[in-house]
Amino acid sequence: PQTTLALERFKKLYPLKYAHTCTSGTAAIHIAVNAAGVGPGDEVITSPITDIGTVIGVIYQQGVPVFADLGACTYNLDPADVERRITLKTKAIIAVHLCGNPCDLDALKAIADKHKLVLIEDCCQAWGAKYRGRPIGTVGHIGCWSLQDSKHITTGDGGVVASSDERFGPILQMCGDKGANRG
């Protein structure tokens, strides 16, 4: 009952159709990377300044983290450098909202859409942050949050992965629960 209540409250803050709880923010990112179809040799562009949890899911899927430059004043991904680093092997972008500072999501989403990539938002350090009036985690294809004991909202540990995208939302729970479909 507590998990059901937590997800109901989560969806009031982050109006996403599909949400799945998991063991950590790192697990949420791993689920997102798996749902995005990242596999051996696929590249995922992300921030070089982040918690290791951002790249562990990529490595677990045998993907290759590719680090893009950061903006001089934002310490977030520089969209122009993200686009320069896209190759035929690139499958996804993980935008890290480090220390509650939202990335330039409109630019990153446009790049992801242009190149048919999945935009994953690492919201683990940014509970409650908004980008141009929209809650972070709702602009990209998949959002990931941490509930670890040092975060703004905590359950001691845990995480949430969520999406409204019909390509990814329905499989988040299966990616996080040994392939089982409990729905």
C-alpha positions in Angstrom: 0.0 0.0 0.0 2.9 2.4 0.7 4.4 1.9 -2.7 1.0 2.5 -4.4 0.5 5.7 -2.4 4.1 6.9 -3.1 3.5 6.4 -6.9 0.1 8.2 -6.7 1.8 11.2 -5.0 4.8 11.0 -7.5 2.4 11.2 -10.4 0.8 14.4 -9.0 4.3 16.0 -9.1 5.4 14.3 -12.3 2.3 13.6 -14.6 3.7 10.6 -16.4 1.5 7.7 -17.5 3.9 4.9 -16.5 6.0 4.9 -13.3 7.9 2.0 -11.7 9.6 1.9 -8.4 13.0 0.1 -8.0 15.9 -0.3 -5.6 17.8 2.9 -6.4 18.4 5.8 -8.8 21.1 3.7 -10.4 18.6 0.9 -11.0 16.2 3.4 -12.4 18.8 4.5 -15.0 19.7 0.9 -15.7 16.0 0.2 -16.4 15.8 3.2 -18.7 18.9 2.3 -20.6 17.6 -1.3 -21.0 14.1 -0.1 -22.1 15.8 2.2 -24.6 17.3 -0.9 -26.2 21.0 -0.2 -25.4 23.1 -3.3 -26.0 26.7 -4.3 -26.7 28.7 -1.6 -28.4 25.9 1.0 -28.4 27.0 4.5 -27.4 25.2 6.6 -24.8 26.2 10.3 -24.6 26.2 11.8 -21.1 28.0 14.1 -18.7 31.5 13.5 -17.5 30.6 15.1 -14.1 28.0 13.0 -12.4 27.6 10.1 -10.0 28.9 6.8 -11.3 25.3 5.6 -11.1 24.6 7.5 -14.4 27.0 5.3 -16.4 26.7 1.9 -14.5 23.5 1.0 -16.4 25.2 1.7 -19.7 28.1 -0.5 -18.7 25.8 -3.3 -17.4 24.1 -3.3 -20.9 27.7 -3.5 -22.4 27.2 -0.1 -23.9 29.8 2.6 -24.2 29.5 5.8 -22.2 30.6 8.8 -24.4 31.3 12.0 -22.4 30.3 15.3 -24.0 31.6 18.7 -22.9 29.7 20.8 -20.4 28.5 24.4 -20.7 30.9 26.9 -19.1 28.3 28.4 -16.8 25.8 25.6 -16.4 28.0 22.5 -15.8 25.3 20.6 -17.8 25.7 19.0 -21.2 26.6 21.4 -24.1 24.0 20.5 -26.7 26.3 21.5 -29.6 29.0 19.1 -28.3 26.4 16.3 -27.8 25.4 16.6 -31.4 29.1 16.5 -32.5 29.6 13.3 -30.6 26.7 11.4 -32.3 27.8 8.4 -34.4 26.0 5.5 -36.1 26.4 3.6 -32.8 24.7 6.3 -30.6 21.5 5.0 -29.1 20.7 7.5 -26.3 21.5 10.7 -24.4 21.4 10.8 -20.6 20.9 14.4 -19.5 22.1 14.8 -15.9 20.3 17.6 -13.9 23.3 17.9 -11.6 22.7 19.5 -8.2 19.1 20.5 -9.2 20.3 22.5 -12.2 18.1 21.5 -15.3 19.8 20.9 -18.6 18.8 22.6 -21.8 16.0 20.1 -22.4 14.5 21.7 -25.5 17.8 21.6 -27.3 18.6 18.1 -26.2 15.1 16.8 -27.1 15.4 18.4 -30.5 18.8 16.7 -31.1 17.4 13.3 -29.8 14.4 13.6 -32.1 16.4 14.6 -35.1 18.8 11.7 -34.8 16.1 9.2 -33.5 17.8 8.8 -30.1 16.3 8.2 -26.7 16.6 11.1 -24.2 16.9 9.8 -20.7 16.7 12.4 -17.9 18.8 11.7 -14.7 16.7 13.6 -12.2 18.3 11.9 -9.2 19.7 15.1 -7.8 16.9 17.4 -8.9 13.6 16.6 -7.2 11.2 19.4 -7.7 13.3 21.3 -10.3 11.5 22.7 -13.3 12.6 23.5 -16.8 10.7 26.4 -18.4 7.7 25.7 -16.1 7.7 21.9 -16.8 8.9 19.4 -14.2 12.2 17.8 -15.2 11.8 14.2 -16.1 8.7 15.0 -18.2 10.4 16.4 -21.3 12.6 13.5 -22.4 11.5 10.0 -23.2 12.3 8.5 -19.8 12.9 10.1 -16.4 14.8 8.6 -13.5 14.8 9.7 -9.8 16.6 8.5 -6.7 15.1 8.1 -3.2 18.4 7.4 -1.5 18.8 8.8 2.0 20.8 11.9 0.9 18.2 13.0 -1.6 15.5 15.7 -1.3 12.8 13.1 -1.0 13.9 9.8 0.5 12.6 6.4 1.5 16.0 5.4 2.8 16.8 4.0 -0.6 15.0 3.3 -3.8 14.2 4.9 -7.1 11.5 5.7 -9.7 11.7 5.4 -13.5 8.8 6.9 -15.5 7.6 7.7 -19.0 4.6 8.7 -21.0 6.1 7.4 -24.2 4.2 4.4 -25.4 7.4 2.8 -26.8 9.1 2.7 -23.4 6.5 3.2 -20.6 4.9 -0.3 -20.9 8.2 -2.1 -20.7 9.7 -0.2 -17.7 8.1 -2.5 -15.2 9.3 -5.6 -17.1 12.9 -4.3 -17.4 12.9 -3.7 -13.6 11.2 -7.0 -12.6 13.1 -9.9 -14.3 11.0 -9.6 -17.5 7.7 -10.3 -15.7 4.6 -8.4 -16.8 2.6 -8.0 -13.6 0.1 -5.8 -15.3 
